[in-house]
Amino acid sequence: MARGPRSLDDALIGLLRTDGRASISSLGRHLGVPRPVVRERLRRLVTEGHVTVTAVADPAVLGLQTLCHLAVHIDRSPREVAHALTTLADTSLVTITSGPHDLVVEVRSRGQSEMFDAIARIRAIPGITHVTTLLYVDVHKSPYSSLDSRPQRTVLDRLDERIIGILQADGRASFTAIGQELGISESTARTRVRRLVDDHVIRITAVAKRNTVTQSLALGMGINVGGDTAPLIADLIRRPEVEFLATSIGAFDLLVTLSGDSLEVLRRVTDDVRSAESVTRMESWIHLSIIKESYSPPDALGLTPATPLDTGAA
């Protein structure tokens, strides 16, 4: 059966989330369409800003040890406040929501002191009246990081850092282009990139704008649990609708993001979770518009635009 344009985009984005550097030939075989079609669809998705293929570095490599979820209440235009929040380097996610609060913000920092300062800057933004903070303890599932294996190394040399900087801007940059940009050979670029991926230092994946090229809806849930959380966590991890799952300290024990192509799908999962024996309370909200979604802050490694390196090689 022939795929419609939206269905093809969804399938292509799904493959790129698994492997952002998959070849055009490989993508074409999986999708069952000619290579020129894949190349053109991917070109359109990227150039029109619907999708970014980027290197997502493990937070431990970036030195980002503290992650918080903020429920934000405001007294003016949500978009006005949301756009102010996007200018802060600490914010990795800013969304406008419908439910018990107006905005959701995720903040990453190198430690609790930096997090305290970041939250203070957020509270000072005009229009923000109240902020409720959740501190993530463990992230059990995320679409943009590999949680099966921790990075085999967290100390990188300058060449690795520069390569990551290039791949954050363009996760599909060719080995030839990387080599030319950094003044190294194509084979060195290939070896370095493969090592970064194999050591789980980075994952190259696609980040898509919701509701632009996909029909995906996102729903957040805060869950309080009585007793052992392990069985519920295991069940949530197995569910394909669960996009993000973390244990937290604050108003909720678990924080969950669900995604689905209809409200009925989201309702069915929330009903299942609400009826779980260990769940004592649940609160939910719809992500109406994602204003910022960036999982690899380019300045976290102190990265600057690439310049040729003196590698000491002849």
Residue pairs with C-beta under 8 A, 6 or more apart in sequence:
3 11
3 31
3 32
3 33
6 213
6 214
6 215
8 31
8 33
8 37
8 41
9 41
9 45
9 50
9 213
9 214
10 213
10 214
10 215
11 30
11 31
12 27
12 31
12 38
12 41
12 42
12 45
13 45
13 51
13 206
13 208
13 213
13 214
15 22
15 27
15 30
15 31
16 22
16 27
16 42
16 51
16 53
16 205
16 206
17 143
17 144
17 205
17 206
18 205
19 204
19 205
20 53
20 54
20 55
20 171
20 172
20 203
20 204
20 205
20 206
21 53
21 171
21 172
21 204
24 35
24 38
24 39
24 42
25 35
27 38
27 42
28 34
28 35
28 37
28 38
31 38
44 50
45 51
45 208
45 213
46 52
46 53
49 209
50 208
50 209
50 212
50 213
51 206
51 207
51 208
51 209
51 213
52 171
52 206
52 207
53 170
53 171
53 172
53 204
53 205
53 206
53 207
54 167
54 168
54 169
54 170
54 171
54 204
54 205
54 206
54 207
54 295
54 296
55 164
55 167
55 168
55 171
55 196
55 202
55 203
55 204
55 296
56 144
56 145
56 202
56 203
56 204
56 205
56 295
56 296
57 164
57 168
57 201
57 202
57 296
57 300
57 301
58 145
58 146
58 150
58 151
58 154
58 200
58 201
58 202
58 203
59 65
59 67
59 108
59 145
60 150
60 151
60 154
61 151
61 154
61 156
61 201
61 202
61 301
62 108
62 296
62 297
62 300
62 301
63 110
63 300
64 108
64 109
64 110
64 297
64 300
65 109
65 110
65 111
66 108
66 109
66 110
66 111
66 112
66 114
66 115
66 135
67 106
67 107
67 108
67 135
67 136
67 139
67 246
68 106
68 107
68 109
68 115
68 119
68 133
68 134
68 135
68 136
69 104
69 105
69 106
69 133
69 134
69 136
69 246
69 248
69 255
70 103
70 104
70 105
70 106
70 107
70 119
70 122
70 131
70 132
70 133
70 134
71 100
71 101
71 103
71 104
71 131
71 132
71 134
71 251
72 81
72 85
72 101
72 102
72 103
72 104
72 105
72 122
72 128
72 130
72 131
73 101
73 102
73 128
73 129
73 130
73 131
74 81
74 102
74 103
74 127
74 128
74 129
75 127
75 129
76 126
76 127
77 127
78 96
78 102
78 103
79 96
79 289
79 291
80 127
81 102
81 103
81 125
81 126
81 127
81 128
82 94
82 95
82 96
82 103
82 289
82 291
82 292
83 291
84 125
84 126
84 127
85 91
85 94
85 103
85 105
85 122
85 125
85 291
85 292
86 94
86 291
86 292
88 118
88 121
88 122
89 297
89 299
90 107
90 108
90 109
90 114
90 118
90 121
91 105
91 106
91 107
91 122
91 292
92 106
92 107
92 108
92 292
92 293
92 294
92 295
92 297
93 104
93 105
93 106
93 290
93 292
93 293
93 294
94 103
94 104
94 105
94 290
94 291
94 292
95 103
95 104
95 105
95 218
95 287
95 288
95 289
95 290
95 291
96 102
96 103
96 287
96 288
96 289
96 291
97 103
97 104
97 220
97 285
97 286
97 287
97 288
98 285
98 286
98 288
99 220
99 283
99 284
99 285
99 286
100 283
100 285
101 132
101 285
104 220
104 285
104 287
105 122
107 115
107 118
107 119
107 122
108 297
108 300
109 115
109 118
119 131
119 133
122 128
122 131
123 131
132 250
132 251
133 250
134 222
134 248
134 249
134 250
134 251
134 252
134 255
135 248
135 249
135 250
136 246
136 247
136 248
136 255
137 246
137 247
137 248
137 249
138 246
138 247
139 145
139 147
139 244
139 245
139 246
140 147
140 233
140 236
140 237
140 245
140 246
140 247
141 147
141 236
141 237
141 242
141 243
141 244
141 245
142 243
142 244
142 245
143 205
143 243
143 244
144 203
144 205
144 207
144 295
145 203
145 295
146 200
146 203
149 200
150 200
151 199
151 200
151 201
152 199
152 200
152 201
153 199
153 201
154 201
156 164
156 201
156 301
158 309
159 182
159 184
159 192
159 309
159 311
160 192
160 196
160 201
161 301
161 302
161 303
162 182
162 303
162 306
162 309
163 178
163 182
163 189
163 192
163 193
163 196
164 196
164 201
164 202
164 296
164 301
164 303
165 298
165 301
165 303
165 304
165 305
165 306
166 173
166 177
166 178
166 181
166 182
166 306
167 173
167 178
167 193
167 202
167 204
168 296
168 298
168 303
169 298
171 204
171 205
171 206
172 204
173 181
175 186
175 187
175 189
175 190
175 193
176 186
176 189
178 184
178 189
178 193
179 185
179 186
179 188
179 189
181 306
181 308
182 189
182 306
182 307
182 308
182 309
183 308
183 309
183 310
183 311
184 309
184 311
184 313
188 311
196 202
197 203
197 204
207 293
207 294
207 295
208 214
209 290
209 293
210 216
210 217
210 218
210 287
210 290
211 217
211 289
215 261
216 259
216 260
216 261
217 259
217 260
217 261
217 262
217 263
217 266
217 286
217 287
218 243
218 257
218 258
218 259
218 286
218 287
218 290
219 257
219 258
219 259
219 260
219 266
219 270
219 284
219 285
219 286
219 287
220 255
220 256
220 257
220 258
220 284
220 285
220 286
220 287
221 254
221 255
221 256
221 257
221 258
221 270
221 273
221 282
221 283
221 284
222 251
222 252
222 254
222 255
222 256
222 282
222 283
222 284
223 232
223 252
223 253
223 254
223 255
223 256
223 273
223 279
223 281
223 282
224 252
224 253
224 279
224 280
224 281
224 282
225 232
225 253
225 254
225 278
225 279
225 280
226 278
226 279
226 280
227 278
228 278
229 247
229 253
229 254
229 278
231 278
232 254
232 273
232 276
232 278
232 279
233 245
233 247
233 254
235 276
236 242
236 245
236 254
236 256
236 273
237 245
239 269
241 258
241 259
241 260
241 265
241 266
241 269
242 256
242 257
242 258
242 269
243 257
243 258
243 259
244 255
244 256
244 257
245 254
245 255
245 256
245 257
246 254
246 255
247 253
247 254
248 254
248 255
252 283
256 273
257 287
258 266
258 269
258 270
260 266
260 269
270 282
270 284
273 279
273 282
274 282
